[in-house]
Amino acid sequence: YSIGIIINHILHLQNINLETINTPIINNSLNININIVNNTVIINNINKSTIDKYQKYSDIYELIEKYKYIYSINDKILTDYDDSEKITIIKDIINNNEFVKLELYHLKNNNSNNL
């Protein structure tokens, strides 16, 4: 492969693995169960019991479940902060907004992720 082909392939993988989505804050929560491992915020699952009461947001949460990581929240790149700061940033942003902008990364079950 030439360098150009490899670069284009990497850019393509990044594009299909990154999603920006406006997410509602319901009951002062993202309603996403997360874990922080190796400086990354991992999406474990969503709080379906709360989301079931808010059907108008079901498409948003179905999309969130397709991704493995939260990359940023309201343009704050979470890997730029230590783990305790991540929690504080997320809580502070949630407390001051009705919606937040999440950037999700690494589309699960995507065969294109394999080189």
N, C-alpha and C positions, 0 to 999 in steps of 0.2 A: 504494500500500500504506500501511496505517497503521503507526505505530511498533510497536504491539503484535504485528502479524503478522510484521514483520521480526525482532523480538526472538525470537519463538517459533520462527521458521525458523532463526535462528542457534543457538539452544539445541538444536534438533533435530539440526542438523549436527554440533554438538560431541558430542552423545550418541552418534550413530552412528559417529563417527570416533575415539572413545576406547575403549580396551579395557585392562582390568587383568587380568594373568595371572601366576600363580606359575610360574616357570621354573626348571628344574633346573640345577644347576651340575654339569657332567660334565667330569672331568679338569681341574678348576680353570678352567673356561671357560664362558661363556654359549653358546658354539658359534654365535655370530652374528658375521658379518663386518660391521663398522660403519665409517663414515666420519664425520668431523666437518666440517661445512661451514656457514659463516654461523651459528655458535653452536648448530647443531642436530646431533643424533646420528642419522645416516641408516642405516637397515638396508639393507645391500647384498644379503646372502643369508645362509643358514645353512650350517653345516659338515655337509653331508649324510653324509660318510664316517663321522663320529662318531655322528651321530644314527641312522643305519641300524643301528648296533649296539644301540640303545636304543629299540626299537619302541614301548615303552609310553609314550614321550613324543612320538610322531610327531604327534598331534593338536595339541599345544602348538606345535610348530615350524611346522606347516602354518598355524596361526593367525598366528604371528609374521610369516610371509612375506607375509601379506595387508596388512601395515602398512608405512608409509614411515619413521616416526620412533620412537625411544625417547624418551618425554617425561620419565619419571622411573624411578628404580631405588630400591626400598625407601623410597619417599616423598621422595627427594631429587630435586627438580626440576632437571634437568640444565642448562636454560638459565640458571639462576641462577649458574652457575659458568663461569669461563673455560675454554678448551679443554684446557689441561694439567691443570687441576683435575678436569675431567670424567673423564679417563683414570684419575687417581689414585683418585677416588671409586669408579668402577666396579671397578677392581682390588681395592681394599680391601674392598668389599662382597662380591665374589666369593670372596675368600680366607677369609672368615669365615662362610660360609653354604653349606648344601646346596641351598637354593632361594632365589630372590630374587623380589620382586614388581616386575614391569615394568608401566609404563603405556605403551601403544603409542598412537600418534596418526597420523591421516590414513590412512584405509582406501583402499588402492589400488583402481583400477577401479570406483569408486563414482560413478555418474552423479549422485547427490544432492549431490556436492561442487560442482557447477556451479550458480551462481545464475542 
